[in-house]
Amino acid sequence: MKVMILGPGRVGCTLALAHQKYGDETTLVGRRPGTWQRWARSAGMKTSLRIPTPKSTDVLLITVGDSDVSNLATQLSQVPTQLLVHVSGSLGLDVFPSSAEVPCAVLHPILSFGSPEGSVEDLTQACVSVAFTRSDHTWKSVLRAWGSAPLLLPAGLHRARYHAALCLASNHVTGALGQAESFLQEAGFSQEDTPPLLASLAHQTVQKFFQDGAANSLTGPLIRGDVPTLQAHLDALPKKKAEAYRQQLKALLPFAISTKRLTAGKIREIRQLLEDS
């Protein structure tokens, strides 16, 4: 299969590497010269700084930023190919013009991308949400190259909410871990000791969530209604970090209340603490 990938970022490079390893003839396209060219060539791929006329390309993969997807989708919608794909989680099939002469699909890997070499292995354990305009099975060949399992999205799915949920479960978790890392280092832990400690705790937390659900696995001083401990946290942190922590507690409180594990009295105490701090 001949595959052309437009956008040499983390996602594009990972998917290009997956296709190259699978034995596909792979071309990676970018707008500007960069280290991605040397990397791609060393992996056996072709590279280009413009969109070549893909007269015999089987699959065109759009892996650029969301703001550029629509323009490229329109530009490529009349190109003769077996499948035109974008991989954005927040955008749907509506970015492809209704006049598109080729089958179109959205294949969104539900994965936190890092280096291509590491992410290409993670890709084999990931789900890929799928939507398509025609009953064409070329997208299945793409997923076979990725080694990923398909997840057919429900009809009428609200994509922005779907994508926001995935960002909370990935990007926001990473941000929280980064914040926790700085808290630990300021408390006296070394830079080397903090990642293993937090990774172990995060792994246990995800396992509990998977086994017991969010409502039953939530732990800590907020769900216990332990106001003195929450106050001690806020008092111990520098002003800006204390404010950020307070806002996170306020954001978590409605969910904690929904579990019905907090008494009305404890809820009032926590709200007063978070408003007065």
Sequence and secondary structure as in RCSB ss.txt:
>XXXX:A:sequence
MKVMILGPGRVGCTLALAHQKYGDETTLVGRRPGTWQRWARSAGMKTSLRIPTPKSTDVLLITVGDSDVSNLATQ
LSQVPTQLLVHVSGSLGLDVFPSSAEVPCAVLHPILSFGSPEGSVEDLTQACVSVAFTRSDHTWKSVLRAWGSAP
LLLPAGLHRARYHAALCLASNHVTGALGQAESFLQEAGFSQEDTPPLLASLAHQTVQKFFQDGAANSLTGPLIRG
DVPTLQAHLDALPKKKAEAYRQQLKALLPFAISTKRLTAGKIREIRQLLEDS
>XXXX:A:secstr
 EEEEE  SHHHHHHHHHHHHHT EEEEE SS  HHHHHHHHTT EEESS    TT SEEEE S HHHHHHHHHH
HTTS  SEEEE  SS  GGGS TT  S EEEEEE S    HHHHHHHGGG EEEEEESS   HHHHHHHHHT EE
EE  TT  HHHHHHHHHHHTHHHHHHHHHHHHHHHHHT  TTTHHHHHHHHHHHHHHHHHHH HHHH  SHHHHT
 HHHHHHHHHHS HHHHHHHHHHHHHHHHHHHHTT S HHHHHHHHHHHHH 
